[in-house]
């Protein structure tokens, strides 16, 4: 498995439904980083976009699901997980 890098990263908000992705970077200040860390979303976390709700998303990490607003989803950079 190839490790994703920032050159092929895109905002989580642009991921398609059912698409597995890996977090490669979190943009924004320290409060943004703290907020997503409290949700358990760190660099290297693997997510699946479960549902799109307007500009927001429902993402899954294991058995846990999170609802993220569009602004937050645009600040989380991800890369597709290649099989």
C-alpha positions as a Markdown table, in Angstrom:
| # | Residue | x | y | z |
|---|---|---|---|---|
| 1 | Unk | 0.0 | 0.0 | 0.0 |
| 2 | Unk | 1.4 | 3.4 | -1.0 |
| 3 | Unk | 1.3 | 6.1 | 1.7 |
| 4 | Unk | -0.7 | 9.1 | 0.5 |
| 5 | Unk | 1.1 | 12.5 | 0.4 |
| 6 | Unk | -0.1 | 16.1 | 0.1 |
| 7 | Unk | 0.5 | 16.2 | -3.7 |
| 8 | Unk | -2.6 | 14.1 | -4.3 |
| 9 | Unk | -4.6 | 15.5 | -1.4 |
| 10 | Unk | -8.0 | 17.2 | -1.7 |
| 11 | Unk | -10.6 | 18.5 | 0.8 |
| 12 | Unk | -12.8 | 15.9 | 2.5 |
| 13 | Unk | -15.8 | 17.9 | 1.3 |
| 14 | Unk | -15.0 | 16.8 | -2.3 |
| 15 | Unk | -14.9 | 13.0 | -1.5 |
| 16 | Unk | -17.6 | 10.9 | -3.0 |
| 17 | Unk | -20.1 | 8.9 | -1.0 |
| 18 | Unk | -18.7 | 5.5 | -0.1 |
| 19 | Unk | -15.2 | 6.6 | -0.9 |
| 20 | Unk | -12.5 | 5.4 | 1.6 |
| 21 | Unk | -9.9 | 8.2 | 2.3 |
| 22 | Unk | -7.0 | 8.8 | 4.7 |
| 23 | Unk | -6.5 | 12.2 | 6.5 |
| 24 | Unk | -3.2 | 13.7 | 5.3 |
| 25 | Unk | -3.4 | 17.2 | 6.8 |
| 26 | Unk | -5.6 | 19.5 | 8.9 |
| 27 | Unk | -5.7 | 23.1 | 7.9 |
| 28 | Unk | -6.6 | 26.0 | 10.2 |
| 29 | Unk | -5.4 | 27.1 | 13.6 |
| 30 | Unk | -4.8 | 25.3 | 16.8 |
| 31 | Unk | -8.5 | 25.4 | 17.8 |
| 32 | Unk | -9.4 | 23.6 | 14.5 |
| 33 | Unk | -6.7 | 20.9 | 15.1 |
| 34 | Unk | -7.9 | 20.5 | 18.7 |
| 35 | Unk | -11.6 | 20.2 | 17.7 |
| 36 | Unk | -11.0 | 17.4 | 15.1 |
| 37 | Unk | -8.5 | 15.6 | 17.5 |
| 38 | Unk | -11.3 | 15.5 | 20.1 |
| 39 | Unk | -13.4 | 13.7 | 17.5 |
| 40 | Unk | -10.6 | 11.2 | 17.0 |
| 41 | Unk | -9.7 | 12.5 | 13.5 |
| 42 | Unk | -6.0 | 12.7 | 13.3 |
| 43 | Unk | -3.5 | 12.6 | 10.4 |
| 44 | Unk | -3.5 | 9.0 | 9.2 |
| 45 | Unk | -7.1 | 8.3 | 10.2 |
| 46 | Unk | -9.0 | 6.3 | 7.7 |
| 47 | Unk | -12.5 | 7.5 | 6.9 |
| 48 | Unk | -15.4 | 6.6 | 4.7 |
| 49 | Unk | -17.9 | 9.2 | 3.5 |
| 50 | Unk | -21.3 | 7.7 | 4.5 |
| 51 | Unk | -23.6 | 10.4 | 3.5 |
| 52 | Unk | -23.7 | 13.9 | 2.0 |
| 53 | Unk | -26.1 | 16.5 | 3.6 |
| 54 | Unk | -26.0 | 19.7 | 1.7 |
| 55 | Unk | -22.5 | 21.1 | 2.2 |
| 56 | Unk | -21.9 | 18.8 | 5.2 |
| 57 | Unk | -20.9 | 15.1 | 5.5 |
| 58 | Unk | -21.5 | 12.1 | 7.6 |
| 59 | Unk | -18.2 | 10.2 | 7.8 |
| 60 | Unk | -17.4 | 6.9 | 9.4 |
| 61 | Unk | -14.3 | 5.8 | 11.2 |
| 62 | Unk | -14.7 | 2.2 | 12.2 |
| 63 | Unk | -18.1 | 1.9 | 13.9 |
| 64 | Unk | -18.3 | 5.6 | 14.8 |
| 65 | Unk | -20.0 | 8.2 | 12.6 |
| 66 | Unk | -19.4 | 11.9 | 12.7 |
| 67 | Unk | -21.4 | 14.8 | 11.1 |
| 68 | Unk | -19.1 | 17.5 | 9.8 |
| 69 | Unk | -20.1 | 20.9 | 8.5 |
| 70 | Unk | -19.0 | 22.0 | 5.1 |
| 71 | Unk | -16.5 | 24.5 | 6.5 |
| 72 | Unk | -14.7 | 21.9 | 8.6 |
| 73 | Unk | -14.8 | 19.3 | 5.8 |
| 74 | Unk | -13.0 | 21.8 | 3.5 |
| 75 | Unk | -10.2 | 22.2 | 6.1 |
| 76 | Unk | -9.5 | 18.4 | 6.3 |
| 77 | Unk | -7.2 | 17.3 | 3.5 |
| 78 | Unk | -7.5 | 13.6 | 2.5 |
| 79 | Unk | -6.2 | 11.2 | -0.1 |
| 80 | Unk | -7.9 | 8.2 | -1.7 |
| 81 | Unk | -6.9 | 4.9 | -0.3 |
| 82 | Unk | -5.6 | 2.7 | -3.1 |
| 83 | Unk | -6.2 | -1.0 | -2.8 |
